[in-house]
Each structure stands twice: as C-alpha cells, then as structure tokens.
C-alpha cells in the first residue's frame, strides 16, 4: 500500500528572531511521524514559512503544536513588516500528496480550526478548498484587512469559528486546503526579457491561456537569459509537459528555443509519472503498473508468499 | 535512501506439470526479502517464466534456490517442446531496478554461476552484460545448439564455468545481466496492418531507426485495430516518449492518429520520471527532487529531527 501523505506549509508572522522560529520548527520536528522538509525566514516581510509532511494524523498533530507555539511566542501588537497578516500563525494550508484527497485535507483544516478556537481562543477563517463561504475561497479576501483593522472591526468580517474578538496578541488564523503548487521555470535562449514577458502573457490563465497556470517573464541578470517563471497551481489541469510545450510553441514564434528548464523546490511523483502516461495516451496506466510500487507492495505483504501474478511481459515478441 | 532493488526473470524448461512449477515458485517465494511478481507457463513451449525482485542479496538467494529446485525436478532427457533450450534452469537474467547498476548485476550473475557449478555441477554460460566472450553477448548464440547437441559436443562449445560434460538431467544454464525491457504498444486509428508494419520498419533499430527499439506491426482482431508492438530494450537510449513521438510522426504520414497506447506488464518509475524531466529539458532534475522521495528519506532518518532545508518554493511570485 502506498503511504498516505499530506503536507502543511504554515506561514508565521516572525522572520527576524531566530529563537522564535527555532521554537516553532522544533515543535513540528518533535512531532512523531512528521518530516520537516524546509524552513525559510524573510526579515523584510518579517515572516517565516515551514514545510512539513507525513501521514495525516502526524501532520495534524504537528500543525496544532506549531500554531500553539506561535500563539505563545509571537505578539502581533508589536509586529512590523510589509506583508499583510492577520495572525501569529497567519496562514496554515494543508496539501494532499499521496493517497489523500483535497476533501480530506479540508476536513483536517476544519478540525484544526475547531481546536485552535477551543484550545487557544484563536478565531479562524477557512479559505480555498476549506472555505465555508464562496467569497473566502481566495486567501487575499480573507487576509487583506489585516490584524490592526480587524482588532476594531471583527464584526464586519466575522470569523468562521470564534469571536467576538481577536486573540489579544495572536490575532486570528486562516486555515485552508489547496492543491500542491509546482514552481517551474523555462530559460530562453535569449536575453530579451520582452520575449519572456510576451510568452508569459500569452500562456497564463489570467489572460485566457492554460488553466491553473501563472507566469511572468523575468531576466536572470547573473546568466544573461530571459526566463518564463511559472507556478502550476493544479498540475492535473496543466502539468509540466503542457506548460513546457506552450512555452516552446510561443518561443518558436520569436525564433527562440527553450534552452533548459528548472523545477524549483520539490515536485510530486504523480506530476511526472502521470504526465508522461497522459502524454503518450496510455490507456492502462495506474500507479500499480510501476514496478517499484509493485515490489514494495509485495515486500510489505508479510506472510503472503504467493501474490497474484501480473500481466505477461511478452519478452521476445517484437524483433 | 532509495531501496536497492534488482529483478530476476528465470526461464525453466517445464510448462506443463504445475507441481514442478509450483515447487520452483514456492522456493523463490519462501526466500526472505523476495517479492514474487509474476509466473507464467506456456504448455506449447513447455516452458515457464518466473519474475521476482528484491534487494540484491535476497534475489541472489532466491535465484540459487530456484535453480537447485529446477535441477532436482526437471529431467531434460525426457523433455519435449518447441522452444530452444540448454537446461532445466535454462536462462537466468539479472536486471537492475533501483540503486544498482548493470555491472553489479553481472557480478551477481558470475557469483551465481560459480555456485551453480560448485554446488550443483551445472556447467554455466554467461551472456549479455555478464558475457565473458564477445560472441556470447547474444543469448541466441549461447543457446541455439540445444541440450541434445551439447550432450555430445560440449568441447566444441565449452561452458564458461564447468565441464567437461553437461549435468546428466539438467544440462547447463545461461546466466546473464541485462537492462530492463519495457513492452509498449501503440494502437492506431486504423485497421490497416500494413500501415503498422510500415511504421515498425521505419522506427526500429534493426532498420536504422531509434536505438534499442524493437517493433513489429500486428492486427488486433478483437478490436479491429492495427498496432505497433514495441520492446524498448534500453529505455535510457529510447524511452516511451521518444517511441510514442516516432510512431505518431510516422503515422501522420499516412494521415493516421495514435488512438491510444498500452504498457504491457510493469514499467520502472525512472522510465516515467526521468522521461518527463528529459523531455522538458530540466537541468536540475534528480530523484531527490521528488517530494515523496524526500519525505520518505526524512521519515526514515529516525532521531534526526532537523534535516537540511530544501530550496525555497517561491509560492507567490508569478501572477
């Protein structure tokens, strides 16, 4: 059996005091079954992002510990930073990775929200796939008023759970469920950033291009090349192969090649395996056709010495 | 850490007596750490193929048990069947799957060969990547003389280990190491088998097409469609994306589409992951960029609560 995995990528309103971020990351890492994958702090935004993953139960426990630690240690009344924010634990998204769907992540978000209010007296907004009101699907709509405004106007923007006032020092929290995002950049064989910008405008969803694709054109000064920098917000709708083909096609109109691409951060296996299978129109692909998966499944069946045989591999047929 | 895995696909000269095949498959399945993936018997060829996999040490032990069981139970002096054969355990190839290279599989083949002679008095020929003589790389060259000829002419075709005579009832064994083979078929949107044959002739390696690609054109009577049936004998040279593109391009010359494709049996993960990464010219792809792999690695590091963070995922950059 494939392991059930989800990811949590909470954003905290502290990016300068390493002791605070250490304490939050430590609370996550100390949670049994949780894999701490990344942490980054931005002093200008005065904000940190922690990425962790594991089985749903473990990530659930880790998220609660992290939120509690942030509530304990971050005082928003004394916070400065350019990034919009409503809480010490500002944004807490749950992301399905393997064997878990978006609806289950939304249920986890709702359960965490209930406990954040009951245990920590933290009012909660739900966003994206966890939103309880359509206008709160977009995180921007939940967060843009900010902590200082909400302190005096909470009744005008009531939380989904909790109230009638914010937590005095930790504000509120936005908890959501969303699909995994793939950051993917295509480097053009030109230094002309206007070509990258024209390609980005053509292919992105906001201007009628490919669905679930965000794109901008940038110039990488260190390498002297123009780059189409993309986010794939739902790789089942637009995957890396389609995004690549679109950039390649539009670049060809300018007589320019795609020199190379790069994946930023991590990419889920399914975005590669299933992308290939779909591209070649494979009618019988599923994850259990992957050799290693079959081997792992067989090896984990302790005591079952005779698993069902698989389809015949006609080793010597074609010449 | 990725698990080290190899596969063994031995062919035995018995395809009619299920008790004999059961005994051989049972010897494999009872080997600790071995996953029995498939078994098939062909009564016309009077031949069976067993597919198993696992860590190298486990597969090594399973292969020896299987060969010993075949030597004990199969008497080639009384064998009838249309398929060429030299031994009870006729052909024993080792195939790298993950974290193991072809050279290591060749070393395993050589070690098994030494033990087959010392413990079972079975003369051994090595073929493909395990061949000790260039003319024995091709299995056909090793096997075509057959058991009955070899019984009286072994000195004219001396084994690489053992001799001067065959095992009286079990003959000899061909032990090899080779890359994994992917069986991949493309169904055309036509019933005209001549088009499938023309495409196969154009794209296969033997007529100057894509390297490590075998192809024939066949007609699937039950579905009324023509099919290009392919074996990819080295998917690092020609993978499923390239094979698909070649069929699609050649089919287009006849004004015909590829309706669908199918993978026969199992496909290694790398043939999908790396195929996509290569197709999109990804310059920074490696298996540890795969999210699930990173999670598994982090979760398996018991006690290491603070793994190194990964590259930043710029979540909100493109619009």
Contacts between the chains, C-beta under 8 A, distances in Angstrom:
chain1	res1	chain2	res2	distance
A	3	B	292	8.0
A	3	B	296	7.6
A	5	B	292	6.7
A	5	B	295	5.9
A	7	B	291	7.6
A	9	B	315	7.6
A	25	B	306	7.6
A	26	B	305	7.5
A	29	B	305	4.0
A	29	B	306	5.8
A	30	B	305	6.3
A	33	B	299	7.1
A	35	B	294	7.7
A	35	B	295	5.0
A	35	B	298	3.3
A	35	B	299	4.8
A	35	B	307	7.4
A	36	B	298	6.9
A	36	B	305	7.1
A	36	B	306	6.6
A	36	B	307	6.3
A	37	B	294	6.1
A	37	B	295	7.0
A	37	B	298	6.3
A	37	B	307	7.4
A	37	B	309	7.4
A	37	B	310	6.0
A	38	B	309	4.2
A	38	B	310	4.7
A	38	B	311	8.0
A	38	B	312	7.4
A	38	B	313	7.5
A	39	B	309	5.3
A	40	B	309	6.8
A	40	B	312	5.2
A	49	B	315	7.6
A	51	B	310	7.8
A	51	B	313	7.5
A	53	B	291	7.6
A	53	B	295	4.8
A	53	B	298	7.8
A	54	B	295	7.0
A	54	B	299	6.5
A	97	B	291	6.3
A	97	B	292	6.6
A	97	B	295	7.2
A	98	B	292	6.0
A	180	B	291	7.7
A	181	B	313	7.2
A	181	B	315	6.3
A	183	B	313	5.4
A	183	B	314	5.8
A	183	B	315	7.7
A	183	B	317	7.6
A	187	B	283	7.9
A	200	B	318	7.5
A	204	B	318	7.6
A	204	B	319	7.6
A	206	B	319	6.7
A	214	B	318	4.1
A	214	B	319	5.7
A	215	B	318	5.3
A	216	B	317	7.1
A	216	B	318	4.5
A	216	B	319	6.1
A	229	B	317	6.3
A	229	B	318	5.2
A	230	B	318	5.8
A	231	B	315	7.6
A	231	B	317	7.1
A	231	B	318	4.8
A	240	B	276	6.6
A	240	B	280	5.5
A	241	B	276	6.3
A	241	B	279	6.6
A	241	B	280	6.4
A	244	B	279	7.4
A	244	B	280	4.1
A	244	B	281	7.7
A	258	B	281	6.2
A	259	B	281	7.4
A	260	B	281	4.9
A	260	B	282	7.3
A	260	B	283	4.1
A	261	B	280	5.1
A	261	B	281	5.3
A	261	B	282	5.0
A	261	B	283	6.8
A	262	B	282	6.5
A	262	B	283	5.7
A	262	B	284	4.8
A	263	B	282	6.0
A	263	B	284	6.5
A	263	B	285	6.4
A	263	B	289	5.9
A	264	B	311	6.3
A	264	B	312	7.4
A	264	B	313	6.0
A	264	B	314	6.3
A	265	B	310	6.1
A	265	B	311	5.3
A	265	B	312	6.8
A	265	B	313	3.5
A	266	B	289	5.9
A	266	B	290	6.9
A	266	B	291	4.1
A	266	B	294	5.7
A	266	B	310	6.2
A	266	B	313	7.4
A	267	B	289	6.1
A	267	B	290	6.3
A	267	B	291	6.3
A	268	B	290	7.3
A	268	B	291	4.7
A	268	B	292	6.6
A	269	B	269	7.5
A	269	B	273	6.9
A	269	B	290	5.1
A	269	B	291	7.0
A	269	B	292	5.0
A	269	B	293	7.4
A	272	B	272	6.2
A	272	B	273	4.4
A	272	B	276	4.6
A	272	B	277	6.8
A	272	B	290	7.3
A	273	B	269	6.8
A	273	B	272	4.3
A	273	B	273	6.4
A	273	B	276	8.0
A	275	B	276	5.2
A	276	B	240	6.6
A	276	B	241	6.3
A	276	B	272	4.6
A	276	B	275	5.2
A	276	B	276	4.8
A	276	B	279	7.9
A	277	B	272	6.8
A	279	B	241	6.6
A	279	B	244	7.4
A	279	B	276	7.9
A	279	B	279	7.9
A	280	B	240	5.6
A	280	B	241	6.5
A	280	B	244	4.1
A	280	B	261	5.1
A	281	B	244	7.6
A	281	B	258	6.2
A	281	B	259	7.4
A	281	B	260	5.0
A	281	B	261	5.4
A	282	B	260	7.3
A	282	B	261	5.0
A	282	B	262	6.5
A	282	B	263	6.0
A	283	B	187	7.9
A	283	B	260	4.1
A	283	B	261	6.8
A	283	B	262	5.7
A	284	B	262	4.8
A	284	B	263	6.5
A	285	B	263	6.4
A	289	B	263	5.9
A	289	B	266	5.9
A	289	B	267	6.1
A	290	B	266	6.9
A	290	B	267	6.3
A	290	B	268	7.3
A	290	B	269	5.1
A	290	B	272	7.2
A	291	B	7	7.6
A	291	B	53	7.6
A	291	B	97	6.3
A	291	B	180	7.7
A	291	B	266	4.1
A	291	B	267	6.3
A	291	B	268	4.7
A	291	B	269	7.0
A	292	B	3	7.9
A	292	B	5	6.7
A	292	B	97	6.7
A	292	B	98	6.0
A	292	B	268	6.6
A	292	B	269	5.0
A	293	B	269	7.5
A	294	B	35	7.7
A	294	B	37	6.1
A	294	B	266	5.7
A	295	B	5	6.0
A	295	B	35	5.0
A	295	B	37	7.0
A	295	B	53	4.8
A	295	B	54	7.0
A	295	B	97	7.3
A	296	B	3	7.6
A	298	B	35	3.3
A	298	B	36	6.9
A	298	B	37	6.4
A	298	B	53	7.8
A	299	B	33	7.1
A	299	B	35	4.8
A	299	B	54	6.5
A	305	B	26	7.5
A	305	B	29	4.1
A	305	B	30	6.3
A	305	B	36	7.2
A	306	B	25	7.5
A	306	B	26	8.0
A	306	B	29	5.8
A	306	B	36	6.6
A	307	B	35	7.4
A	307	B	36	6.2
A	307	B	37	7.4
A	309	B	37	7.4
A	309	B	38	4.3
A	309	B	39	5.3
A	309	B	40	6.8
A	310	B	37	6.0
A	310	B	38	4.7
A	310	B	51	7.7
A	310	B	265	6.1
A	310	B	266	6.3
A	311	B	38	7.9
A	311	B	264	6.3
A	311	B	265	5.3
A	312	B	38	7.4
A	312	B	40	5.1
A	312	B	264	7.4
A	312	B	265	6.9
A	313	B	38	7.5
A	313	B	51	7.5
A	313	B	181	7.3
A	313	B	183	5.4
A	313	B	264	5.9
A	313	B	265	3.6
A	313	B	266	7.5
A	314	B	183	5.9
A	314	B	264	6.3
A	315	B	9	7.6
A	315	B	49	7.5
A	315	B	181	6.4
A	315	B	183	7.7
A	315	B	231	7.6
A	317	B	183	7.7
A	317	B	216	7.1
A	317	B	229	6.3
A	317	B	231	7.1
A	318	B	200	7.5
A	318	B	204	7.6
A	318	B	214	4.1
A	318	B	215	5.3
A	318	B	216	4.5
A	318	B	229	5.2
A	318	B	230	5.8
A	318	B	231	4.8
A	319	B	204	7.6
A	319	B	206	6.7
A	319	B	214	5.7
A	319	B	216	6.1
